[in-house]
């Protein structure tokens, strides 16, 4: 099971900060509601001050318990803070009681109740929130029926209590879903790599399996013939040599084809990878007719640029453009998350040297918050 405190990837750290401060901000919000009701009460000064202190204590302790939960703190600390908040809530109810139970405590009670709700299993949280709302509403109706509370208490409890509880739970649920989706993207990428390895292994097996089996059989036969029929044994050994050469050639052909870089394939792969990483990729590619070496160099530029983007940038959008103009083929990769190391690394430096040797160039620049990587090559050798 995933921990809710696993290090976020890519832009989720911003969503986590937003979630953290939104949930922590529910404490001051609940306290504001409580103080609004207490300010309208007719409690004498000392009791009013004590009630304010109790309300502040409930919200502070409940907020602390939520912070401990979000930082993956110990359950013991969460329980201790919850019981402390409950004691402060009971004390506040007693201090603020002037013949009627005040609605000032509905919001702090909702904040306090959100702690055990968040600690519950995800499938039980909504049920606990519903049961808690129903219980608070029934208690409020009972107190009103017996004359121990104002008639507005049931309405306030039905509006404020679930609003506070669900406000906390929904914010955390939103972050948890985003984290699960990001993990799913990672698993999908790992699955794609595993499938490619299986494909490569199957291709090697299909091509070399028969040759290797024949080599084994001929080696066994040559061993049996070496003493009784040496001439036949020599022929079998020659056949083994030919099969071994053929197997070696087929293996090199498979590996060579596997490593071959195509500009069109690299563009399609980059678009898939960026999309899987949650980056909106726009491709504007009119791939010109190029020789194998130029295709390879431009394809490597696309691959290296995509890798650097994922490693060093915090992008949400990227554009990949290929065009042939002025006797040169140009590839430009732009993203909106320029990092400090976006243009660094040995990969781009080595590519720049190879582009220069081929009569082209590799350039990169930051334009505001955008990073642009450009590589160009002449359309024909020696141009």
Phi, psi and omega in degrees: 000137182287138173280141181286358178251015177300144182303126180292153178248152177052230189278001182292340178295329176290319178296324179295316178299316179300314180297316181301309184286333176292315179293316178297328179289346177294336178296304176301326179296314179296321179295321178299317179297316180298315181293329178297317178289319181295325180295332180273356182279172180250030180291145175295159187309307182299317180291324178296316179298318179295321179295322178297317179298318179295318179297318178296322179295317180300310183293322180294314181293319179296318178297320178298320178296320178295321179295319178299318178298312183294334178265014176060040178284179185290147177293330179298316179296321179295316179295318180299316179293323179296315179293324176296317177297322178296319178297318178294325179294315179297318179296320178295319177300318180292319182290326184268000183284122178230040183104341177219144176284127184279146176285359181298339188264000181293313181294312176301324178295321177296319178296319179294320181291336181292339181293303178295332178296315179293328181288342181288164176298147184308323181289341182262348187298315182295321178295316179297320178298319179294313180298320179296319179296316179297318181296315179296320179295317179297316178298318180297319178296319180296317179295321178293319181298323181272002178081014181266000180212156177292156182293343179280347184299314178301319181293316179297320180293325180285337181263311189280315185302305180293331179297318180290312182298309182291331176299318178290311185296317182294322178298317180289324178298320179300315179292319181298320179295317179298321180293319178297319179296321180293321176295324178296320177298318179298318178296322178296319178295318178297321178296320179298319178296317179298320179295321179294321177296319178296320179297315180295318179297319180295322180294318177298318180296316182296322184280317188262345184301312181295318179298315182294322177297319178296320178299316180299313182296316180292326176295318176298318180295317180298323179297322180287330184270348190300331182261324185269325180221077185302322181297318177294324179296320178297318179298321178295321178294322176296322178295322178298318179299317179295317178297322180295319177297318179296319179296317179297318179296318179296321180296317178296323179295319179295313181294319178298317177293325180292324182272351184297134183256124176246134182299315180298318180294320180294324177296313179297319179295318179299318180297318179295316183295316180296319178297320178296330180275005178082020180253123179288116184252129175249123183247124175233086190236118171245086188290119181280170175285119183225158174288164183304318183293321179290320174303316182296313182297315180292324176296319177296325177296317177298317181295313181294319179297320178294317179298314179296323179299314181291326184282314194250340184261162173239061188271153171244340179222146177216148179233133178238117184236134176234131180210155176242115185206139177065032179077013181224147173261129186235135173243127179233128178242121182238138174222160185260020181230056184301119177260172183293333184249018185301321183258014183262174177114150181290332183302310180292324179297317179294320178297319179300320178296319181290322177296318180297318179297331180270007179088012181246201182201153174236128181228151174215147183205153174258130179236093186070236177265013183249148177241131183237124175247126184230136175226136181225147179220145174297147183294331181234149180298137179080002180286000000 
